[in-house]
Amino acid sequence: MGVLEGTKVRLRGLEPSDLRRVFEWYSDPEVASPFDRFYTDSFEGLVQSVREAPADPTSLAPRFVVEPLDTSGAVGVVGHFVSHPVLESVELWYLIGEPKARGRGYGREAVRLLVDHVFRTSAVERVGITCDVENVPSCRLAEGLAFRREGTLRSSLYHHGRWHDTHLYGITREEWARRAPSA
Ligand SMILES: CC(C)(COP(=O)(O)OP(=O)(O)OC[C@H]1O[C@@H](n2cnc3c(N)ncnc32)[C@H](O)[C@@H]1OP(=O)(O)O)[C@@H](O)C(=O)NCCC(=O)NCCS
């Protein structure tokens, strides 16, 4: 898997040395899941899911780590998956696991590189993001990349003891190609 490079971060495939840190992020509810249900049952399960992901378009396993250009070492992970058995659309997810690395534009650039990658390597016409309506950073990230809010699914995500509404965001291949250069 190639390296995708932006101006702040690169996306590269996971290496065995990344996995312990990724597992720590997944295992810390404060880091990984204030608005979601990122988790994995065991370290071995994470290793197995990463190994099997390339052959499984529906896999939720991380597909790239996010690494700042000016340091070595991963600060986050991103993934993409086919979420519906019939509809032809790819969903994205993202996690900046190092709290100190948040708010620096790494998440947005990582997702920009990921959308480029998905449109370049697949035939899908739409890429989507689904996030808790209360997850302000995630919603702003999607909107900043010119994703359109297509609707809201009521009571569609259960975490922290209650049901949450989620926003559906999407962008088409054509919209992505003609978005403003700053997005
Ligand atoms: C969502 C997440 C990936 C954003 O990553 P990030 O690198 O901090 O985000 P960026 O610096 O690229 O900023 C993206 C947007 O979020 C906003 N933002 C970042 N942190 C914020 C915060 N704590 N509160 C409000 N807005 C915030 C930024 O201002 C920016 O929006 P703007 O351009 O309109 O100002 C990160 O917060 C995270 O990993 N969260 C936990 C996992 C998660 O919720 N993933 C998404 C599941 S759908």
The ligand as a Tripos MOL2 file, in Angstrom:
@<TRIPOS>MOLECULE
LIG
   48    50     1     0     0
SMALL
NO_CHARGES

@<TRIPOS>ATOM
      1 C1        -12.9570   14.2170   14.8670 C.3       1 LIG1
      2 C2        -11.4360   14.3140   14.9480 C.3       1 LIG1
      3 C3        -10.8170   13.2350   14.0430 C.3       1 LIG1
      4 C4        -11.0060   15.7000   14.4420 C.3       1 LIG1
      5 O1         -9.5980   15.6860   14.2830 O.3       1 LIG1
      6 P1         -8.7140   17.0110   14.4690 P.3       1 LIG1
      7 O2         -7.3890   16.7570   13.8640 O.co2     1 LIG1
      8 O3         -8.7430   17.4510   15.8850 O.co2     1 LIG1
      9 O4         -9.5620   18.0500   13.6030 O.3       1 LIG1
     10 P2         -9.0210   19.2820   12.7520 P.3       1 LIG1
     11 O5         -7.9530   19.9960   13.5280 O.co2     1 LIG1
     12 O6         -8.6910   18.8150   11.3820 O.co2     1 LIG1
     13 O7        -10.3200   20.2050   12.7360 O.3       1 LIG1
     14 C5        -11.4910   19.8400   12.0410 C.3       1 LIG1
     15 C6        -12.6040   20.7870   12.4650 C.3       1 LIG1
     16 O8        -13.0120   20.4620   13.8050 O.3       1 LIG1
     17 C7        -12.9410   21.6070   14.6190 C.3       1 LIG1
     18 N1        -12.5500   21.1690   15.9500 N.ar      1 LIG1
     19 C8        -11.4380   20.4660   16.2970 C.ar      1 LIG1
     20 N2        -11.4530   20.2190   17.6220 N.ar      1 LIG1
     21 C9        -12.5800   20.8090   18.1040 C.ar      1 LIG1
     22 C10       -13.1600   20.8930   19.3900 C.ar      1 LIG1
     23 N3        -12.5790   20.3130   20.4590 N.pl3     1 LIG1
     24 N4        -14.3440   21.5260   19.5180 N.ar      1 LIG1
     25 C11       -14.9600   22.0850   18.4640 C.ar      1 LIG1
     26 N5        -14.4490   22.0290   17.2010 N.ar      1 LIG1
     27 C12       -13.2780   21.3990   17.0380 C.ar      1 LIG1
     28 C13       -11.8890   22.4740   13.9820 C.3       1 LIG1
     29 O9        -12.0360   23.8270   14.3770 O.3       1 LIG1
     30 C14       -12.1900   22.2600   12.5140 C.3       1 LIG1
     31 O10       -13.3270   22.9780   12.1010 O.3       1 LIG1
     32 P3        -13.2500   24.4270   11.3930 P.3       1 LIG1
     33 O11       -12.2970   24.2740   10.2480 O.co2     1 LIG1
     34 O12       -14.6490   24.6680   10.9670 O.co2     1 LIG1
     35 O13       -12.7180   25.3700   12.4160 O.co2     1 LIG1
     36 C15       -10.9330   14.1330   16.4210 C.3       1 LIG1
     37 O14       -11.5880   15.0750   17.2380 O.3       1 LIG1
     38 C16       -11.1510   12.7410   16.9820 C.2       1 LIG1
     39 O15       -10.3360   11.8430   16.7510 O.2       1 LIG1
     40 N6        -12.2770   12.5130   17.7120 N.am      1 LIG1
     41 C17       -12.5730   11.2230   18.3250 C.3       1 LIG1
     42 C18       -12.9770   10.1810   17.2900 C.3       1 LIG1
     43 C19       -14.1820   10.6190   16.4810 C.2       1 LIG1
     44 O16       -15.1160   11.2090   17.0080 O.2       1 LIG1
     45 N7        -14.1220   10.3040   15.1810 N.am      1 LIG1
     46 C20       -15.1990   10.6090   14.2550 C.3       1 LIG1
     47 C21       -16.3020    9.5980   14.3380 C.3       1 LIG1
     48 S1        -17.6150   10.0410   13.1790 S.3       1 LIG1
@<TRIPOS>BOND
     1     1     2 1
     2     2     3 1
     3     2     4 1
     4     2    36 1
     5     4     5 1
     6     5     6 1
     7     6     7 2
     8     6     8 1
     9     6     9 1
    10     9    10 1
    11    10    11 2
    12    10    12 1
    13    10    13 1
    14    13    14 1
    15    14    15 1
    16    15    16 1
    17    15    30 1
    18    16    17 1
    19    17    18 1
    20    17    28 1
    21    18    19 ar
    22    18    27 ar
    23    19    20 ar
    24    20    21 ar
    25    21    22 ar
    26    21    27 ar
    27    22    23 1
    28    22    24 ar
    29    24    25 ar
    30    25    26 ar
    31    26    27 ar
    32    28    29 1
    33    28    30 1
    34    30    31 1
    35    31    32 1
    36    32    33 2
    37    32    34 1
    38    32    35 1
    39    36    37 1
    40    36    38 1
    41    38    39 2
    42    38    40 1
    43    40    41 1
    44    41    42 1
    45    42    43 1
    46    43    44 2
    47    43    45 1
    48    45    46 1
    49    46    47 1
    50    47    48 1
@<TRIPOS>SUBSTRUCTURE
     1 LIG1         1 GROUP 0 **** ****
